[in-house]
């Protein structure tokens, strides 16, 4: 049969093989595949593969795009390609062969490096490139105008915008940005890393790293205007701007889920982490920490007409305040709190969490993971030595310095004297443990007497099972003629967990080893030897209490 005979343009048809492979073919008038003029002559039939390789078939990326049909794939071999690329509305996947580390599209400095400005949709995909060297009014690295492309697994770095969007910029866009780094870009106005504006814009950023970008006005990392912007599992760190060091949003519904916003700076003192004006802000499972350390900007600044919701968020260490301003009243509700998130190595750019961070999923099962990643490093540990030469001079000094999630670890030895007895957790959800895990070689010797009473530990501030005492020998406690709990005393509704401890030769009026009053401690794998009481419970005494032993 004849296909498209008499047409003034070539025709594309698709053949599907038995194995499911799809091949596209063009019917042309000439053997060199020039297919834009002339009448179709069935004498020539040129098979055209789904994948076009650069530079194998075309010397430049743009030439490959210009000669590809929608639905085809252009794959670029490793190397540096210094050119500007425009999709021209085609639904094509442009991908590197071996990834971002070995394939770069370097702009010429005379416009955006990559352009989507002809109605491209989700079928227009950019995957696996470093995008650098672009200089434009808007969107130095990538320009998106009235389009909805998908950009994946890219590194957008070292681009400039004289106006907005140093890395990525454009208007009326439904951009999808996935698993991509946007870093070291600059903008004279808003959005050092990214700027999207215009009614109907709905950018979605997932697993995006916005780092070390700078903007002259607002939004060092990203800026949005009259948009609905969604950020999922994103890191916004070490960006700077006059205001909104991390993110600036105007007239925008900003939805921030499971993100980390840290170490950003706003030079004018407004919105070290985020600045929002005239639009709702929804925060969930997000860390906003250590923003504007050199200035006075609060974690979040709201200008007017902003409603805020927040759940399971940690807002901590922001120079101008944490749960203040438009966040006031939200701290301590809906799983929100203010504790050091215990980043692994923020100075080195690692914003993962120590395993004992209260933002780690294991430490906060009610909320699950808080922040952009579930990756953890070794727990944060405060060390103590019996000779006083550890990180902290005494056990109590380490406990006093600790906050929820910290581990205080004692090296083997015998701990005596002030600061190593009468120890008080002060309600903290911390772990105090022996380094070796063997109670026999890590000893707290209370050296108490009737005239000079001392005990091992005193729990009285509502501690629960997240306050953990583990693997010590506690001996020599004495509480005088009417004292209680010479080894461990639990009162005031406390319920700590005590594991692997040996309580030996402690003496009290009640509860020589352990005394419980209106408290419910959990005691596991502990031993009580030669403990005495002049009234009741040489080993354990419990009054209106229900210890689990």
Beta strands, then each sheet from edge to edge (+ up, - down):
strand 1: 11-16
strand 2: 22-27
strand 3: 45-48
strand 4: 51-54
strand 5: 73-76
strand 6: 79-82
strand 7: 85-86
strand 8: 93-96
strand 9: 103-106
strand 10: 114-116
strand 11: 125-127
strand 12: 130-132
strand 13: 135-138
strand 14: 142-144
strand 15: 150-152
strand 16: 155-157
strand 17: 160-164
strand 18: 168-171
strand 19: 176-183
strand 20: 186-187
strand 21: 194-201
strand 22: 204-211
strand 23: 214-215
strand 24: 222-232
strand 25: 235-237
strand 26: 240-243
strand 27: 247-250
strand 28: 253-257
strand 29: 260-262
strand 30: 265-270
strand 31: 274-277
strand 32: 281-284
strand 33: 287-289
strand 34: 300-302
strand 35: 308-311
strand 36: 314-316
strand 37: 343-345
strand 38: 350-354
strand 39: 376-377
strand 40: 381-384
strand 41: 407-410
strand 42: 413-415
strand 43: 431-434
strand 44: 442-445
strand 45: 457-459
strand 46: 468-470
strand 47: 473-475
strand 48: 488-490
strand 49: 497-499
strand 50: 502-504
strand 51: 507-510
strand 52: 514-517
strand 53: 522-524
strand 54: 527-529
strand 55: 532-536
strand 56: 540-543
sheet 1: 1+ 2- 3+
sheet 2: 4+ 5+ 8+ 11+ 15+ 19+ 16+ 12+ 9+ 6+
sheet 3: 4+ 5+ 8+ 11+ 15+ 19+ 22+ 24+ 21+ 18+ 14+ 10+ 7+
sheet 4: 4+ 5+ 8+ 11+ 15+ 19+ 22+ 25+ 29+ 33+ 36+
sheet 5: 4+ 5+ 8+ 11+ 15+ 19+ 22+ 24+ 27+ 31+ 34+
sheet 6: 4+ 5+ 8+ 11+ 15+ 19+ 22+ 24+ 28+ 32+ 35+
sheet 7: 13+ 17+ 20+ 23+
sheet 8: 26+ 30+
sheet 9: 37+ 38- 39-
sheet 10: 40+ 41+ 43+ 46+ 49+ 53+
sheet 11: 42+ 44+ 47+ 50+ 54+
sheet 12: 45+ 48+ 52+ 56+
sheet 13: 51+ 55+
end
